[in-house]
Amino acid sequence: MSENQSGAAFTGQFRSPKSMTVENIGTHQSVFRTIVEHDCSAWAKQLESRFAELLALPSGWDGYNGRQLSQDCYSFALNILNRLCREDVPAPSLVPGGDGTLQMEWHLNQHDIELDVLGVYNVVAYHCDRLSGAEQELELKKDFSEVANWMRYLVCEDEVEEIAAA
């Protein structure tokens, strides 16, 4: 585990990465790309094009009054990904909320983990073990240690057995 992942907790002030307009698309909207000034996790790199799609969503994208992904939710989600990233777990699915929020989801090995990023230091985390039916929901600000613990259930089943035996 790298230094930025240990503890999976945020310390100090949250700093939103720099943003800049990189192109103008045909609908008179600007597409913003965020430049993170430190090393990105493998997940953040894998999800770069999906984040770009979500940031470019037009108003009303959902057929109602759906708002574009907020820059704060996007930036905080990147920070979470950089701290939780594991090489042995695939990147999450990214699902936009109609209110500008973002949900990050993993559904593997009979476990569901969902992080609903409502804003900076405002995340609702959910874990369900589909085998036992056990569920847990947490409201998180800075400490994502429990989510880091949940991630071990997403590792391929052979590795989960090794973890349990240790």
C-alpha positions as CSV (number, residue, x, y, z in Angstrom):
1,M,0.0,0.0,0.0
2,S,1.4,3.4,-0.9
3,E,1.8,6.3,1.5
4,N,-1.2,8.1,0.1
5,Q,-3.4,5.1,0.7
6,S,-2.4,4.2,4.2
7,G,-5.3,4.8,6.6
8,A,-7.5,6.0,3.8
9,A,-8.2,9.2,5.8
10,F,-8.0,12.8,4.6
11,T,-5.8,15.1,6.6
12,G,-5.5,18.8,6.3
13,Q,-7.4,21.0,3.9
14,F,-9.1,19.6,0.9
15,R,-7.7,21.3,-2.2
16,S,-9.7,21.1,-5.4
17,P,-7.4,20.3,-8.4
18,K,-6.9,23.0,-11.0
19,S,-9.4,23.0,-13.9
20,M,-9.1,24.5,-17.3
21,T,-11.3,24.6,-20.4
22,V,-9.8,22.3,-23.0
23,E,-12.4,22.5,-25.8
24,N,-15.7,23.9,-26.8
25,I,-18.3,21.3,-27.9
26,G,-21.1,22.1,-30.4
27,T,-23.7,22.9,-27.7
28,H,-21.9,26.0,-26.5
29,Q,-20.7,24.3,-23.3
30,S,-17.2,24.2,-22.2
31,V,-15.6,20.9,-21.2
32,F,-13.4,21.1,-18.2
33,R,-10.5,18.9,-17.5
34,T,-9.0,18.7,-14.0
35,I,-5.3,18.6,-13.6
36,V,-4.2,16.8,-10.5
37,E,-0.8,18.0,-9.4
38,H,0.2,14.7,-7.8
39,D,0.4,11.1,-9.0
40,C,-3.0,9.7,-10.0
41,S,-4.1,6.3,-9.0
42,A,-4.5,3.6,-11.7
43,W,-8.3,3.9,-11.2
44,A,-8.3,7.7,-11.8
45,K,-6.3,7.1,-15.0
46,Q,-8.7,4.4,-16.2
47,L,-11.8,6.5,-15.4
48,E,-10.5,9.7,-17.1
49,S,-12.7,9.5,-20.2
50,R,-15.8,8.6,-18.1
51,F,-15.2,11.6,-15.9
52,A,-14.9,13.8,-19.0
53,E,-18.2,12.4,-20.2
54,L,-19.9,13.2,-16.9
55,L,-18.4,16.7,-16.7
56,A,-19.7,17.4,-20.2
57,L,-23.3,16.4,-19.5
58,P,-25.7,19.1,-20.6
59,S,-28.4,20.5,-18.3
60,G,-31.4,18.2,-18.4
61,W,-29.3,15.2,-19.5
62,D,-31.7,12.9,-17.6
63,G,-34.9,14.1,-19.4
64,Y,-35.8,16.3,-16.4
65,N,-33.7,19.0,-14.8
66,G,-30.5,16.9,-14.4
67,R,-27.5,19.0,-13.5
68,Q,-23.9,18.4,-14.7
69,L,-21.5,16.7,-12.3
70,S,-20.4,19.3,-9.8
71,Q,-16.7,20.2,-9.8
72,D,-16.5,19.7,-6.1
73,C,-18.0,16.2,-6.2
74,Y,-15.7,15.3,-9.1
75,S,-12.6,16.6,-7.3
76,F,-13.4,14.9,-4.0
77,A,-14.2,11.6,-5.8
78,L,-10.7,11.8,-7.4
79,N,-9.2,12.2,-3.9
80,I,-11.2,9.2,-2.6
81,L,-10.1,7.1,-5.6
82,N,-6.4,8.0,-5.1
83,R,-6.6,6.9,-1.5
84,L,-8.6,3.7,-1.9
85,C,-7.1,2.4,-5.2
86,R,-6.0,-1.3,-5.1
87,E,-4.2,-3.0,-8.0
88,D,-6.2,-6.2,-7.3
89,V,-9.6,-4.6,-7.6
90,P,-11.1,-3.1,-10.8
91,A,-12.1,0.6,-11.0
92,P,-15.6,1.4,-9.9
93,S,-18.6,2.2,-12.2
94,L,-19.4,5.9,-12.1
95,V,-23.1,6.9,-12.0
96,P,-24.1,10.6,-12.1
97,G,-26.9,11.9,-9.9
98,G,-29.5,14.2,-11.3
99,D,-28.5,16.7,-8.6
100,G,-24.8,17.0,-9.7
101,T,-23.6,14.3,-7.3
102,L,-21.7,11.1,-8.2
103,Q,-22.0,7.5,-7.1
104,M,-19.0,5.1,-7.4
105,E,-20.0,1.4,-7.4
106,W,-18.3,-1.9,-7.1
107,H,-20.3,-5.2,-7.5
108,L,-18.0,-8.2,-7.1
109,N,-17.7,-11.5,-5.3
110,Q,-21.2,-11.2,-3.8
111,H,-20.4,-7.8,-2.3
112,D,-21.7,-4.4,-3.2
113,I,-20.0,-1.2,-2.3
114,E,-21.4,2.2,-3.2
115,L,-20.0,5.6,-2.4
116,D,-22.4,8.5,-2.9
117,V,-20.3,11.6,-3.2
118,L,-22.7,14.4,-2.2
119,G,-20.0,17.1,-1.9
120,V,-16.6,17.7,-0.3
121,Y,-16.4,15.8,3.0
122,N,-20.0,14.5,2.5
123,V,-20.2,10.9,1.4
124,V,-22.7,8.2,2.1
125,A,-21.0,4.7,2.0
126,Y,-23.0,1.5,1.7
127,H,-21.8,-2.1,1.8
128,C,-23.9,-5.3,1.3
129,D,-22.7,-8.8,1.7
130,R,-25.1,-10.6,-0.6
131,L,-24.2,-14.0,0.9
132,S,-25.1,-13.2,4.5
133,G,-27.5,-10.3,3.8
134,A,-25.5,-8.0,6.1
135,E,-25.7,-4.4,5.2
136,Q,-23.9,-1.3,6.6
137,E,-24.4,2.4,5.7
138,L,-22.1,5.1,7.0
139,E,-22.0,8.9,6.6
140,L,-18.3,9.8,6.0
141,K,-16.4,13.1,6.1
142,K,-12.6,12.3,6.2
143,D,-12.0,8.8,7.5
144,F,-12.5,6.2,4.8
145,S,-10.8,3.4,6.8
146,E,-13.9,1.2,6.9
147,V,-14.4,1.5,3.1
148,A,-10.7,0.5,2.7
149,N,-11.6,-2.6,4.8
150,W,-14.6,-3.4,2.7
151,M,-12.4,-3.3,-0.4
152,R,-10.7,-6.5,0.6
153,Y,-13.9,-8.4,-0.1
154,L,-13.7,-7.3,-3.8
155,V,-10.4,-9.1,-4.3
156,C,-10.7,-12.3,-6.4
157,E,-12.0,-15.2,-4.2
158,D,-8.7,-17.1,-4.0
159,E,-7.1,-14.0,-2.4
160,V,-10.0,-13.5,0.0
161,E,-9.4,-17.0,1.3
162,E,-5.8,-16.1,1.9
163,I,-6.7,-12.9,3.7
164,A,-9.2,-14.9,5.9
165,A,-6.5,-17.5,6.7
166,A,-3.9,-14.9,7.7
